[in-house]
Amino acid sequence: MSLLWRIFLANGSVLALVVLLLAVTPITISAPIDLEQLLLLVGGLAAMLAMNFLLLRWLFVPLRRLTALAASIDPNRPGRRLTGVKPHAWEVAALVEAFNRMLDRLETERRESARVALTAQEQERIRIARELHDEIGQMLTAAAIQADRAAEDGDGDPSRALRTIADGIRASLDDVRRIARELRPEALDDLGLVNALMALCTRIGGQGELRVERRLEPGVPAMSPEAELVVYRVAQEALTNVLRHARASRATVSLHADDSAVVLKVSDDGRGLPLETPSGTAGISGMRERARLIDALLTVRSEPGQGVEVALEVPYGIVDP
């Protein structure tokens, strides 16, 4: 029996008892009412309310137990579910089942988010370690070998060797600055989001044959530092994917504000994503995780052979007043 019918029958039983008492007892009410009759009515009302309260309290016992069990669930101790509740109504049973399914989805999403975050961190560490070893490490090793040779060659002119060593050190410093900019863009802190996106487009456009078109509105409302970093990282990841995978000749980066949000769009004219591409590839999961951190909406639209459009909508609730 449903909870609605149980409550209806409980209230109906109380009213039926009151009608029965009025029918079999010699109770009369005069007008104007005297004190004895008033006390009798008040006592009858109190008894009726007490009976109704006790019946409803008994009916809602499973819901109270369900609330206590739900409050005891700890997200840091996964695997616990609502058990031990014997529902007397199908609504309570459905609520228990829905809550347990919600816990399943939350734990699955939490594990997947942690996996994606750790994978992204490890991939970034591998990339930085490879660049440090392959580029900076080799240049500094070559500079050290040249310095040793110049020191051993006491009769020769050391000026040429010193200039070569200085050029290698300067190139290594340039690589260090480039890696530092990729880890934390200085333009984002010093010049703001729009200028940082302009510098990003210029840098990506200078790494290959990809032509990056900028459509950045200067009057975009100011956002929190966390939101600006998410917007920048999404644009960086989207442009990097275009450069590496899209085989595109042109990409467009736009930033504007509409009635409800600040919108970033990165589109290209490349080959697009295949239909069977899982959502975790090409950095899509990482971009979604970043968007979720600030309650923004990330949308990826693509058709094979027609390019990809990545749209990030940051609601004005994230924008600083």
BELJO-V824286 format. One record per backbone hydrogen bond with DSSP energy under -0.5 kcal/mol. NH is the residue of the N-H (numbers start at 1). CO is the residue of the C=O. E is the energy in kcal/mol with one decimal. If there is no record, write none. Layout:
# BELJO-V824286
nh=[NH;NH]
co=[CO;CO]
e=[E;E]
This chain:
# BELJO-V824286
nh=[6;7;8;9;10;11;12;13;14;15;16;17;18;19;20;21;22;23;24;25;27;28;30;38;39;40;41;42;43;44;45;46;47;48;49;50;51;52;53;54;55;56;57;58;59;60;61;64;65;66;67;68;69;70;71;72;73;73;75;77;80;83;86;87;93;94;95;96;97;98;99;100;101;102;103;104;105;106;107;108;109;110;111;112;113;114;115;116;117;118;119;120;121;122;123;124;125;126;127;128;129;130;131;132;133;134;135;136;137;138;139;140;141;142;143;144;145;146;147;148;149;150;151;152;153;154;158;161;162;163;164;165;166;167;168;169;170;171;172;173;174;175;176;177;178;179;180;181;182;183;184;189;190;191;192;196;197;198;199;200;201;202;203;204;205;206;207;208;211;212;213;213;215;217;217;220;224;228;229;230;231;232;233;234;235;236;237;238;239;240;241;242;243;244;245;246;246;247;248;251;252;253;254;254;255;256;258;262;263;263;264;265;266;267;268;269;271;277;281;284;287;288;289;290;291;292;293;294;294;295;296;297;298;299;301;301;303;305;306;307;309;310;311;311;312;313;314;314;315;316;318;320]
co=[2;3;4;5;6;7;8;9;10;11;12;13;14;15;16;17;18;19;20;21;25;26;28;34;35;36;37;38;39;40;41;42;43;44;45;46;47;48;49;50;51;52;53;54;55;56;58;60;61;62;63;64;65;66;67;68;69;70;73;74;77;81;84;85;89;90;91;92;93;94;95;96;97;98;99;100;101;102;103;104;105;106;107;108;109;110;111;112;113;114;115;116;117;118;119;120;121;122;123;124;125;126;127;128;129;130;131;131;132;133;135;136;137;138;139;140;141;142;143;144;145;146;147;148;149;152;156;157;158;159;160;161;162;163;164;165;166;167;168;169;170;171;172;173;174;175;176;177;178;179;180;185;186;187;187;192;193;194;195;196;197;198;199;200;201;202;204;205;249;210;211;251;253;215;255;217;318;224;225;226;227;228;229;230;231;232;233;234;235;236;237;238;239;240;241;241;242;242;242;211;267;213;252;265;215;263;261;314;256;261;312;254;310;252;308;250;246;274;278;281;283;284;285;286;287;288;289;290;291;292;291;313;296;311;299;309;307;271;303;270;301;266;299;309;264;297;262;312;313;260;315;222]
e=[-1.8;-2.3;-2.4;-2.7;-2.1;-2.5;-2.5;-2.3;-1.7;-2.4;-2.6;-2.2;-2.0;-2.4;-2.3;-2.4;-2.3;-1.8;-1.9;-1.6;-2.2;-0.5;-0.5;-2.1;-2.5;-2.0;-2.3;-2.6;-2.5;-2.2;-2.6;-2.4;-2.4;-2.4;-2.6;-2.5;-2.3;-2.4;-2.6;-2.3;-2.2;-2.5;-2.6;-1.8;-1.9;-2.0;-0.8;-2.0;-2.3;-2.4;-2.3;-2.2;-2.4;-2.4;-2.1;-1.0;-0.5;-0.9;-0.5;-1.9;-0.9;-0.8;-0.6;-0.9;-1.6;-2.5;-2.1;-2.4;-2.3;-2.5;-2.4;-2.3;-2.3;-2.2;-2.1;-2.0;-2.3;-2.6;-2.5;-2.3;-2.7;-2.5;-2.5;-2.4;-2.7;-2.5;-2.3;-2.6;-2.6;-2.6;-2.5;-2.6;-2.4;-2.6;-2.6;-2.3;-2.4;-2.6;-2.4;-2.5;-2.8;-2.5;-2.4;-2.8;-2.3;-3.4;-2.1;-1.4;-2.9;-0.6;-2.2;-2.7;-2.2;-2.5;-2.4;-2.3;-2.3;-2.5;-2.2;-2.3;-2.4;-2.5;-2.1;-2.1;-2.2;-1.8;-0.7;-0.5;-2.6;-2.4;-2.2;-2.5;-2.6;-2.5;-2.2;-2.3;-2.6;-2.3;-2.1;-2.4;-2.3;-2.0;-2.4;-2.5;-2.2;-2.5;-2.4;-2.4;-2.0;-2.0;-2.6;-0.9;-2.5;-2.5;-1.1;-1.9;-2.6;-2.1;-2.5;-2.2;-2.6;-2.3;-2.4;-2.7;-2.5;-1.2;-1.3;-0.5;-1.9;-0.6;-0.6;-3.5;-3.0;-0.6;-2.6;-0.8;-1.2;-2.6;-2.2;-2.0;-2.5;-2.4;-2.7;-2.5;-2.2;-2.7;-2.8;-2.6;-2.5;-2.3;-2.3;-2.0;-2.6;-2.1;-3.0;-1.0;-0.8;-0.6;-0.6;-2.6;-2.8;-2.9;-0.5;-2.7;-2.2;-2.2;-2.7;-2.7;-3.3;-0.5;-2.6;-2.5;-2.5;-2.3;-1.3;-1.5;-2.4;-1.7;-1.5;-2.1;-2.1;-2.4;-2.5;-2.1;-2.4;-2.5;-1.4;-0.7;-0.9;-1.1;-2.8;-2.2;-0.5;-2.8;-0.5;-2.8;-1.1;-4.6;-2.6;-1.0;-2.8;-2.9;-3.0;-0.6;-2.9;-2.7;-3.0;-0.6;-0.7;-1.8;-2.3;-0.7]
